[in-house]
Amino acid sequence: MNRRLLLHLFPLILLTSTAALGCDGGLAASDGPPLSNPTGGCDGEGNCTQGDATVNPDGGTDGGNPGGGGGNTGSACVERETCGADGKVCLGGQCQKNPCDEQEYACPGGECVATCMPQNDPCTGVTCPANHSCSGGVCVAGCFPESPCKDVECGAGEFCNPSTGGCEAPVDCGGAACPAGHVCTMGCVAPNPCDGVQCDSGEFCSNGNCVDNPCFAIQCESGEACVNGVCEDTCNFGECAGGCPNGRQCVFGQCVCEPECDGKSCGDFDGCGGFCKGPCPRPGQQCTSIPYGGKTYAYCACTPDCSNKACGADNGCGGTCDGSCTSGNCVRAGTTYQCCTPTCNGGACGQPDYCGGTCMGACPGTQELCVQYANQHSCQCQPSCQPNGQCGAPDGCGGTCMGVGCGAGNSCELDQFGSYSCQCDPYCPPDARCGDPDGCGGSCQGSGCGAGQACQPAGNNWSCGCAPSCPLDANCGDTDGCGGSCSGGGCAPGHTCRYNSAQGFYCNCEPTCAGSTCGGSDGCGGTCDVDASCGPGQHCTWRELDQFFDCECKPSCTGVACGGSNGCGGVCNSGACPSGEFCDEGTCEPSTCPGGCGCGQTCSLGQCVDICSPGTTLCGCSQCCGSGQTCNVSQGVCETVVTVI
């Protein structure tokens, strides 16, 4: 299993790591039972809230106790939250105008989010000792997945995307400020179903619902993490129990192939089916990563340098810069950039200015106004509503006006279709009884319920219903008087009070293997996985067919060639191969493509693959044109044609 695949599987472990892993690594909440639902507290934007367990690099984990986690400290505001009185947003630790509002970045069905992204991962170049992992440039105890951006060096103005490990140019934030070593970019995120959901202590939000947190209040030691209510040594559980074979390393309970890139250059094979991120042979080149076909390729690419350069200046990579002009606009003409002076001559709003933009001019409609966005202009209707006009009156632009004339008990409100209309205002007096009409088809929350009952919501209505009751001395599983059960004590030794939707609260046996042997009883009807009780060269393994643990041969590949025997009837997935070949999961494969590859292809793992990803078109033999580009066949380059006069 490669490291990138492990990063996708990692959320299946019950863990939130705001210190050793970080929400910026892309670990988001998923749906399902406890073992497949890590926290619900890392949303799609990377925001972390109180969850199942928090890895603490300074010593242990906190299972979700208030105050036990890290939190946002040392900043003047909470990142991405609204701050100040004028609608600003917290960006890079300071209140600023929201670039999403200033730039009018469109996100149909989602939300625009501006973020200060680090240009390079702080763990780049950091080597940690055994059983330690790098987080934020510091080695911490534990075996955790490393960021795909580690050892990736991006060019000036670029940032490394942690979901792909590749360098990307940011979306212009219009001058928003970020800390040193960071760049501002914008993107769209899906709505978070957990926004506004408040869960009880010992629960977390998943897909908008509050679910049980088995790791709540559990304290783990440094280098450990809570997994389904149990503290596990991240370097010595699961496949890693007893150590990993030669050529493999432990990453959170999984033995994965360990890449070998010492002394290798950018694009060399790493021995695990991947590529090394090493140095490039020519000045001005940088090692760049790009995902394609389930793999992340590394190659040397020149990064243009246009910092403080004028329009048309050399970018250091054979092209020219989109820079500043003393007059006019910098536009692309063929394969180069040059300054162009717009020509409008009193033209209408939106008429081409022959420099890639449009003109500011007159609009045909009486309520239309010529509005500018970047270097483009268009006519937009300006709604008109009369003071003290009627609610729902036309605004002249296809909408309606907020106004008066709705009568007593009604107000002018926006309806579900985005138009203003008169709507009923529910009213419940202070002495209303539970279920009294609110005057608008619903009912009121109030008093008047009998003993053992409470006023409870049911859609838009309220009614008297059973009020659950659990005294302080209640035992686990005692009835709450309303068809449910209570949390409490009274469980036998080795048991704890747990909850699920099918059983309610119940006493659950907690397996323990301390002092046991391989295949010995765990005290709860199961068996133990204990390597220490096995003989030399053996480890404890689960026999699926027989349904029990047993001591079996432990494979060893130290000093063995690729595909050689591992001492247990299997083969070694790593090791030496003849010159011109590389080891790919136990098989020596050619590292070259006999006969070479065709136009628009490159050699990878002994096979010719297309260089252009889906959605792009091959231009010449070495360039891929994206949306909005055309291919200059005579020169074999992608370009956007702009008429310059």
Residue pairs with C-beta under 8 A, 6 or more apart in sequence:
1 9
1 254
1 256
1 257
2 256
2 257
2 272
2 273
2 274
3 145
3 146
3 251
3 256
3 257
3 259
3 272
4 148
4 165
4 296
6 145
6 251
6 252
6 254
6 256
7 25
7 26
7 145
7 148
9 254
10 27
10 145
10 252
11 27
11 28
11 29
11 30
11 38
12 30
12 35
12 36
12 38
13 35
13 38
13 225
13 227
13 252
13 253
14 34
14 35
14 37
14 38
14 52
14 53
14 214
14 215
14 226
14 227
14 228
14 229
15 21
15 38
15 39
15 52
15 53
15 55
15 225
15 226
15 227
16 27
16 38
16 39
16 41
16 42
16 48
16 51
16 52
16 53
16 54
16 55
17 27
17 53
17 54
17 55
17 144
17 225
18 48
18 54
18 55
18 69
18 70
19 54
19 55
19 56
19 57
19 58
19 70
19 135
19 140
20 55
20 56
20 57
20 133
20 135
20 140
20 142
20 144
21 27
21 55
21 135
21 144
21 145
22 135
22 136
23 42
23 46
23 47
23 48
24 46
24 162
25 145
25 147
25 162
26 46
26 162
26 163
27 38
27 42
28 42
28 43
28 44
28 46
29 37
29 38
29 39
29 40
29 41
29 42
29 43
29 194
29 205
29 206
29 207
30 36
30 37
30 38
30 206
31 37
31 206
31 207
34 211
34 212
34 214
34 228
35 228
37 206
37 211
38 51
38 52
39 49
39 51
39 52
39 204
40 51
40 194
40 204
40 205
40 206
40 207
40 211
41 48
41 49
41 50
41 51
41 194
41 204
41 205
42 48
42 49
42 51
43 192
43 194
43 195
44 189
44 190
44 192
45 80
45 113
45 189
45 192
47 79
47 80
48 69
49 204
49 205
50 64
50 66
50 69
50 204
51 64
51 204
51 213
52 63
52 64
52 204
52 213
52 214
52 215
52 216
52 226
53 61
53 62
53 63
53 64
53 215
53 218
53 220
53 225
53 226
54 61
54 62
54 63
54 64
54 68
54 69
54 70
55 61
55 140
55 142
55 144
55 225
56 62
56 70
56 222
57 135
57 138
57 140
57 141
57 142
57 222
58 222
59 221
59 222
60 219
60 220
60 221
60 222
60 224
61 218
61 219
61 220
61 224
61 225
61 226
61 231
62 68
62 69
62 219
63 213
63 215
63 216
63 217
63 218
63 219
63 220
63 226
64 202
64 204
64 213
64 215
64 216
64 217
65 216
65 217
66 201
72 78
72 79
75 90
75 93
76 90
76 93
76 94
76 95
77 83
77 90
77 93
77 94
77 95
78 90
79 90
79 91
79 93
80 89
80 90
80 91
80 113
80 115
81 89
81 90
82 88
82 89
82 90
83 89
83 90
83 95
84 95
87 98
87 101
88 95
88 96
88 97
88 98
89 95
89 96
89 97
89 98
89 114
90 96
91 98
91 99
91 114
91 115
91 116
91 176
91 177
91 178
91 184
92 116
92 176
92 177
92 178
92 179
92 182
92 184
93 179
94 177
96 176
96 177
97 176
98 114
99 105
99 114
99 173
99 174
99 176
99 184
99 186
100 112
100 113
100 114
100 186
102 174
103 172
103 173
103 174
103 186
104 373
105 112
105 171
105 186
105 188
106 112
107 188
107 189
109 190
110 188
110 189
110 190
110 191
111 188
111 189
111 190
111 191
112 186
112 187
112 188
113 186
113 187
113 188
113 189
114 173
114 176
114 184
114 185
114 186
115 184
115 185
115 186
115 187
116 178
116 179
116 182
116 183
116 184
117 159
117 160
117 170
117 182
117 183
117 184
117 185
118 149
118 159
118 160
118 181
118 182
119 154
119 158
119 159
119 160
119 181
119 182
119 183
120 149
120 152
120 153
120 154
120 160
120 181
121 147
121 149
121 150
121 151
121 152
121 160
121 162
122 136
122 137
123 134
123 135
123 136
123 137
123 146
123 147
123 150
124 149
124 150
124 151
124 152
124 153
125 151
126 134
126 137
126 139
128 134
128 139
129 139
131 141
131 142
131 143
131 223
131 235
132 139
132 140
132 141
132 142
133 139
133 140
133 142
133 143
133 144
133 145
133 146
134 140
134 146
134 150
135 144
140 222
140 223
141 222
141 223
142 222
142 223
142 224
142 225
142 234
142 235
143 223
143 234
143 235
143 240
143 249
143 250
143 251
143 252
144 234
144 251
144 252
145 251
145 252
147 162
148 160
148 162
148 163
148 164
148 165
148 289
148 296
149 160
149 161
149 162
149 165
151 277
152 160
152 165
152 166
152 167
152 277
152 287
152 288
152 289
153 286
153 287
154 160
154 167
154 286
154 288
154 303
155 167
155 286
155 303
155 304
155 305
156 303
156 305
156 307
157 169
157 170
157 183
157 307
158 167
158 168
158 169
158 170
158 183
158 303
159 167
159 168
159 170
159 182
159 183
159 185
160 166
160 167
160 168
161 167
161 168
164 289
164 290
164 291
164 296
165 289
165 291
165 296
166 288
166 289
166 290
166 291
166 296
167 286
167 288
167 289
168 185
170 183
170 184
170 185
170 186
171 185
171 186
171 187
173 184
173 185
173 186
176 184
177 184
178 184
193 205
193 207
193 208
194 205
194 206
194 207
194 208
197 205
197 208
197 209
197 210
199 205
199 210
200 210
201 216
202 212
202 213
202 216
202 217
203 210
203 211
203 212
203 213
203 216
204 210
204 211
204 213
205 211
212 498
212 499
212 500
214 226
214 228
214 229
214 498
215 226
215 227
215 228
215 229
218 226
218 229
218 231
220 226
220 231
221 231
223 233
223 234
223 235
224 231
224 232
224 233
224 234
225 231
225 232
225 234
225 252
226 232
227 237
229 510
232 238
232 253
234 250
234 252
234 253
235 250
236 242
236 243
236 250
237 253
238 253
238 254
239 250
239 253
239 254
239 255
240 250
240 253
240 254
240 255
241 529
241 531
241 539
241 540
242 531
242 532
242 539
242 540
242 554
243 250
244 250
244 255
245 255
245 554
245 555
245 556
245 557
245 566
246 556
246 557
246 558
246 559
246 560
246 574
247 257
247 258
247 271
247 557
247 572
247 573
247 574
247 575
248 255
248 256
248 257
248 258
248 573
248 574
249 255
249 256
249 258
250 256
256 272
257 271
257 272
257 273
257 573
257 574
257 585
258 272
258 574
259 270
259 271
259 272
259 274
259 276
260 270
260 271
260 574
261 268
261 270
261 276
261 277
261 278
264 270
264 276
264 278
265 276
265 278
265 279
265 280
265 281
266 275
266 276
266 277
266 278
266 279
266 280
266 287
266 298
266 299
266 300
267 275
267 276
267 278
267 287
267 297
267 298
267 299
267 300
268 275
268 276
268 278
269 275
269 276
269 582
269 591
269 605
270 276
271 574
271 582
271 583
272 574
273 295
273 584
273 585
273 605
274 295
274 296
275 295
275 296
275 297
275 298
276 298
277 287
277 289
277 298
278 287
279 287
280 286
280 287
280 300
281 300
282 300
282 302
284 302
284 303
284 305
284 316
284 317
285 300
285 301
285 302
285 303
286 300
286 301
286 302
286 303
287 298
287 299
287 300
288 298
288 299
288 300
288 301
289 296
289 297
289 298
290 296
290 297
290 299
291 297
292 609
292 613
293 609
295 604
297 604
302 316
302 317
302 318
303 317
304 315
304 316
304 317
304 319
304 321
305 315
305 316
306 313
306 315
306 321
306 322
306 323
309 315
309 321
309 323
310 321
310 323
310 324
310 325
311 320
311 321
311 322
311 323
311 324
311 325
311 330
311 337
311 338
311 339
312 320
312 321
312 323
312 330
312 336
312 337
312 338
312 339
313 320
313 321
313 323
314 320
314 321
315 321
319 335
319 336
320 336
320 337
320 338
321 337
322 330
322 332
322 337
323 330
323 337
324 330
325 339
326 339
327 339
327 341
328 339
328 340
328 341
328 342
328 355
329 339
329 340
329 341
329 342
329 355
329 356
329 357
329 375
330 337
330 338
330 339
330 340
331 337
331 338
331 339
331 340
331 355
331 356
331 642
331 644
332 356
332 639
332 640
332 642
333 340
333 642
333 644
334 632
334 639
334 641
335 632
335 635
335 637
335 639
338 644
340 354
340 355
340 356
340 642
340 644
341 355
342 353
342 354
342 355
342 357
342 359
343 353
343 354
343 355
343 645
344 351
344 353
344 359
344 360
344 361
346 361
347 359
347 361
348 359
348 361
348 362
348 363
348 364
349 358
349 359
349 360
349 361
349 362
349 363
349 370
349 377
349 378
349 379
350 358
350 359
350 361
350 370
350 376
350 377
350 378
350 379
351 358
351 359
351 361
352 358
352 359
353 359
353 375
354 643
354 644
354 645
355 375
355 642
355 644
356 375
356 642
357 374
357 375
357 376
357 377
358 375
358 376
358 377
358 378
359 377
360 370
360 372
360 377
361 370
361 377
362 370
363 369
363 370
363 379
364 379
365 379
365 381
367 381
367 382
367 383
367 384
367 396
367 397
368 379
368 380
368 381
368 382
369 379
369 380
369 382
370 377
370 378
370 379
371 377
371 378
371 379
371 380
381 396
381 397
381 398
382 397
383 395
383 396
383 397
383 399
383 401
384 395
384 396
384 397
385 393
385 395
385 401
385 402
385 403
386 393
386 401
386 403
388 403
388 404
389 401
389 403
389 404
390 401
390 403
390 404
390 405
391 401
391 402
391 403
391 404
391 405
391 406
391 412
391 420
391 421
391 422
392 400
392 401
392 403
392 412
392 419
392 420
392 421
392 422
393 400
393 401
393 403
394 400
394 401
395 401
399 418
399 419
400 419
400 420
400 421
401 420
402 412
402 420
403 412
403 420
404 412
405 422
406 412
406 422
406 423
407 422
409 424
409 425
409 427
409 439
410 422
410 423
410 424
410 425
411 422
411 423
411 425
412 420
412 421
412 422
412 423
413 420
413 421
413 422
413 423
414 420
415 421
415 423
424 439
424 440
424 441
425 439
425 440
426 438
426 439
426 440
426 442
427 438
427 439
428 436
428 438
428 444
428 445
428 446
431 446
431 447
432 444
432 445
432 446
432 447
433 444
433 446
433 447
433 448
434 443
434 444
434 445
434 446
434 447
434 448
434 449
434 455
434 462
434 463
434 464
435 443
435 444
435 446
435 455
435 461
435 462
435 463
435 464
436 443
436 444
436 446
437 443
437 444
438 444
441 460
442 460
442 461
443 460
443 461
443 462
443 463
444 462
445 455
445 457
445 462
446 455
446 462
447 455
448 455
448 464
449 455
449 464
450 464
452 466
452 467
452 469
452 481
453 464
453 465
453 466
453 467
454 464
454 465
454 466
454 467
455 462
455 463
455 464
455 465
456 462
456 463
456 464
456 465
465 482
466 481
466 482
466 483
467 481
467 482
468 480
468 481
468 482
468 484
469 480
469 481
469 482
470 478
470 480
470 486
470 487
470 488
473 488
474 486
474 487
474 488
475 486
475 488
475 489
475 490
476 486
476 487
476 488
476 489
476 490
476 491
476 497
476 505
476 506
476 507
477 485
477 486
477 488
477 497
477 504
477 505
477 506
477 507
478 485
478 486
478 488
479 485
479 486
480 486
484 504
485 503
485 504
485 505
485 506
486 505
487 497
487 499
487 505
488 497
488 505
489 497
490 507
491 497
491 507
491 508
492 507
494 509
494 510
494 512
494 523
494 524
495 507
495 508
495 509
495 510
496 507
496 508
496 510
497 505
497 506
497 507
497 508
498 505
498 506
498 507
498 508
499 505
499 506
500 506
509 523
509 524
509 525
510 524
511 522
511 523
511 524
511 526
512 522
512 523
513 520
513 522
513 528
513 529
513 530
516 522
516 528
516 530
516 533
517 528
517 530
517 533
518 528
518 529
518 530
518 531
518 533
518 534
518 540
518 549
518 550
518 551
519 527
519 528
519 540
519 548
519 549
519 550
519 551
520 527
520 528
520 530
520 533
521 527
521 528
522 528
527 548
527 549
528 540
528 549
529 540
529 542
529 549
530 540
531 539
531 540
533 540
533 551
534 540
534 551
534 554
535 551
537 553
537 554
537 556
537 567
538 551
538 552
538 553
538 554
539 551
539 552
539 554
540 549
540 550
540 551
540 552
541 549
541 550
541 551
541 552
542 548
542 549
543 549
543 550
552 568
553 567
553 568
553 569
554 568
555 566
555 567
555 568
555 570
555 572
556 566
556 567
557 564
557 566
557 572
557 573
557 574
557 575
560 566
560 572
560 575
561 572
561 575
561 576
561 577
562 572
562 573
562 574
562 575
562 576
562 577
562 583
562 586
562 587
562 588
563 571
563 572
563 575
563 583
563 586
563 587
563 588
564 571
564 572
564 575
565 571
565 572
566 572
571 586
572 586
573 583
573 585
573 586
574 583
574 586
575 583
576 583
577 583
577 588
578 588
580 590
580 591
580 592
581 588
581 589
581 590
581 591
582 588
582 589
582 591
582 605
583 589
584 605
589 605
589 606
590 606
591 605
591 606
592 603
592 606
593 603
593 606
593 607
593 608
596 603
597 603
597 608
598 608
599 618
599 620
599 621
600 610
600 611
600 612
600 618
600 621
600 622
601 608
601 609
601 610
601 611
602 608
602 609
602 611
603 609
610 618
611 618
611 622
611 624
612 618
612 624
613 624
615 626
615 627
616 624
616 625
616 626
617 624
617 625
617 631
618 624
618 625
619 625
619 631
619 632
619 633
619 636
619 637
619 638
620 631
620 633
620 635
620 636
620 637
621 636
622 636
623 631
623 636
623 637
623 638
624 638
625 631
625 638
626 638
628 640
629 638
629 639
629 640
630 638
630 639
630 640
630 641
631 637
631 638
632 638
632 639
